[in-house]
Amino acid sequence: MEIKVLGTGCMKCKQLEKDVYYALAELNVTADVEKVEDIQKIMSYKVMSTPALIINGKVKVAGKVPKRDEIKKYINEEV
């Protein structure tokens, strides 16, 4: 599984990244997690507002920090 957290380094982006790691640990799922801060790469996903969560190339959420339960749901959809 490949997870990308898109964001330029704001507090919300950092929170989403931290929550992704917590969700993975709670689900006992392994994944390659990457923090993407480059604006050009972020825009390549057609994401106009950050933070954004990409799982296996699919935009799951953009422009907000989802609750940890939502993150778990998105991860389980891709397992």
Backbone as CSV, one residue per row, in Angstrom:
resi,resn,N_x,N_y,N_z,CA_x,CA_y,CA_z,C_x,C_y,C_z
1,MET,0.851,-1.173,0.000,0.000,0.000,0.000,0.893,1.231,0.000
2,GLU,0.489,2.222,-0.770,1.245,3.465,-0.865,0.343,4.620,-0.433
3,ILE,0.790,5.361,0.567,0.031,6.488,1.089,0.865,7.742,0.940
4,LYS,0.219,8.787,0.442,0.892,10.079,0.324,0.061,11.124,1.050
5,VAL,0.756,11.930,1.832,0.133,13.069,2.497,0.644,14.303,1.767
6,LEU,-0.275,15.021,1.134,0.104,16.204,0.382,-0.093,17.439,1.236
7,GLY,0.922,18.286,1.288,0.825,19.520,2.051,2.163,20.216,2.133
8,THR,2.107,21.506,2.325,3.325,22.311,2.300,4.018,22.424,3.650
9,GLY,3.507,21.750,4.657,4.174,21.782,5.953,3.403,22.525,7.030
10,CYS,2.143,22.835,6.774,1.335,23.536,7.778,0.970,22.571,8.911
11,MET,0.401,23.087,9.964,0.047,22.263,11.123,-0.963,21.177,10.758
12,LYS,-1.927,21.504,9.905,-2.934,20.513,9.508,-2.287,19.372,8.726
13,CYS,-1.326,19.708,7.876,-0.631,18.687,7.089,0.158,17.756,8.007
14,LYS,0.824,18.327,8.981,1.594,17.535,9.935,0.673,16.657,10.776
15,GLN,-0.488,17.188,11.140,-1.459,16.422,11.918,-1.967,15.227,11.113
16,LEU,-2.271,15.451,9.833,-2.747,14.359,8.989,-1.693,13.265,8.876
17,GLU,-0.447,13.662,8.687,0.633,12.674,8.584,0.730,11.848,9.871
18,LYS,0.674,12.518,11.010,0.750,11.833,12.294,-0.439,10.886,12.467
19,ASP,-1.629,11.335,12.097,-2.827,10.506,12.227,-2.771,9.283,11.317
20,VAL,-2.170,9.425,10.149,-2.008,8.285,9.235,-1.158,7.213,9.905
21,TYR,-0.053,7.617,10.516,0.809,6.645,11.196,0.074,5.967,12.357
22,TYR,-0.694,6.745,13.131,-1.467,6.164,14.233,-2.493,5.165,13.702
23,ALA,-3.200,5.538,12.628,-4.216,4.651,12.057,-3.597,3.355,11.559
24,LEU,-2.463,3.461,10.895,-1.775,2.261,10.407,-1.386,1.346,11.568
25,ALA,-0.884,1.939,12.641,-0.485,1.153,13.810,-1.698,0.476,14.454
26,GLU,-2.796,1.220,14.570,-4.004,0.664,15.182,-4.585,-0.476,14.346
27,LEU,-4.446,-0.383,13.031,-4.964,-1.422,12.134,-3.949,-2.545,11.902
28,ASN,-2.722,-2.332,12.366,-1.632,-3.278,12.138,-1.431,-3.527,10.639
29,VAL,-1.410,-2.430,9.890,-1.229,-2.468,8.439,0.087,-1.765,8.113
30,THR,0.845,-2.336,7.198,2.075,-1.680,6.771,1.826,-0.961,5.455
31,ALA,2.492,0.166,5.294,2.346,0.965,4.077,3.580,1.834,3.911
32,ASP,3.848,2.191,2.672,4.883,3.178,2.385,4.216,4.542,2.474
33,VAL,4.637,5.350,3.445,4.048,6.668,3.642,5.044,7.717,3.181
34,GLU,4.562,8.633,2.355,5.414,9.706,1.837,4.731,11.041,2.073
35,LYS,5.496,11.999,2.555,5.007,13.375,2.720,5.445,14.147,1.490
36,VAL,4.494,14.682,0.747,4.782,15.418,-0.486,4.557,16.901,-0.228
37,GLU,5.627,17.691,-0.327,5.539,19.123,-0.070,5.747,19.963,-1.323
38,ASP,6.204,19.339,-2.402,6.458,20.061,-3.649,5.136,20.447,-4.313
39,ILE,4.956,21.742,-4.553,3.702,22.262,-5.110,3.378,21.627,-6.461
40,GLN,4.359,21.452,-7.306,4.117,20.864,-8.627,3.604,19.427,-8.501
41,LYS,4.183,18.667,-7.593,3.724,17.288,-7.389,2.313,17.267,-6.814
42,ILE,2.041,18.186,-5.888,0.699,18.276,-5.304,-0.321,18.576,-6.399
43,MET,0.009,19.525,-7.256,-0.912,19.903,-8.326,-1.096,18.788,-9.349
44,SER,-0.110,17.904,-9.478,-0.239,16.790,-10.426,-1.372,15.845,-10.021
45,TYR,-1.788,15.891,-8.757,-2.914,15.090,-8.289,-4.238,15.839,-8.435
46,LYS,-4.199,17.020,-9.037,-5.388,17.863,-9.223,-5.983,18.292,-7.883
47,VAL,-5.123,18.416,-6.879,-5.536,18.843,-5.551,-5.266,20.337,-5.434
48,MET,-6.305,21.091,-5.108,-6.160,22.540,-5.018,-6.088,23.041,-3.582
49,SER,-6.458,22.201,-2.617,-6.352,22.613,-1.224,-5.774,21.459,-0.411
50,THR,-4.906,21.823,0.507,-4.246,20.834,1.344,-4.725,20.991,2.778
51,PRO,-4.546,19.988,3.593,-3.873,18.728,3.320,-4.734,17.806,2.472
52,ALA,-4.069,16.821,1.875,-4.779,15.820,1.093,-4.190,14.452,1.395
53,LEU,-5.038,13.448,1.293,-4.634,12.070,1.556,-4.832,11.255,0.282
54,ILE,-3.745,10.654,-0.184,-3.766,9.823,-1.383,-3.415,8.401,-0.964
55,ILE,-4.258,7.448,-1.303,-3.966,6.048,-1.000,-4.023,5.263,-2.301
56,ASN,-2.912,4.602,-2.612,-2.792,3.831,-3.852,-3.192,4.656,-5.076
57,GLY,-2.770,5.916,-5.091,-3.002,6.785,-6.233,-4.371,7.425,-6.293
58,LYS,-5.226,7.150,-5.301,-6.584,7.707,-5.291,-6.688,8.807,-4.244
59,VAL,-7.237,9.951,-4.640,-7.449,11.043,-3.695,-8.629,10.650,-2.809
60,LYS,-8.360,10.505,-1.531,-9.412,10.120,-0.583,-10.050,11.341,0.081
61,VAL,-9.237,12.349,0.354,-9.756,13.559,0.989,-8.802,14.704,0.691
62,ALA,-9.362,15.903,0.533,-8.530,17.098,0.292,-9.162,18.293,0.975
63,GLY,-8.306,19.148,1.509,-8.771,20.397,2.100,-9.182,20.318,3.549
64,LYS,-9.014,19.149,4.173,-9.360,19.025,5.597,-8.589,17.874,6.205
65,VAL,-8.574,17.850,7.516,-7.965,16.735,8.239,-9.101,15.806,8.653
66,PRO,-9.163,14.611,8.054,-10.232,13.686,8.439,-9.986,13.122,9.828
67,LYS,-11.051,12.681,10.464,-10.912,12.022,11.758,-10.165,10.707,11.561
68,ARG,-9.553,10.239,12.618,-8.753,9.014,12.521,-9.607,7.829,12.056
69,ASP,-10.866,7.766,12.491,-11.750,6.683,12.044,-11.976,6.734,10.538
70,GLU,-12.072,7.945,9.988,-12.213,8.087,8.536,-10.959,7.586,7.829
71,ILE,-9.800,7.923,8.374,-8.530,7.483,7.783,-8.481,5.963,7.781
72,LYS,-8.902,5.337,8.895,-8.915,3.877,8.970,-9.841,3.292,7.911
73,LYS,-10.993,3.921,7.717,-11.932,3.454,6.705,-11.298,3.502,5.321
74,TYR,-10.621,4.605,5.006,-9.966,4.744,3.702,-8.874,3.690,3.517
75,ILE,-8.137,3.422,4.590,-7.076,2.404,4.509,-7.698,1.025,4.275
76,ASN,-8.757,0.714,5.031,-9.398,-0.592,4.878,-9.997,-0.795,3.499
77,GLU,-10.420,0.291,2.849,-10.954,0.182,1.491,-9.878,-0.270,0.495
78,GLU,-8.630,-0.020,0.836,-7.533,-0.310,-0.087,-6.718,-1.543,0.288
79,VAL,-7.036,-2.160,1.433,-6.262,-3.332,1.868,-6.618,-4.526,1.004
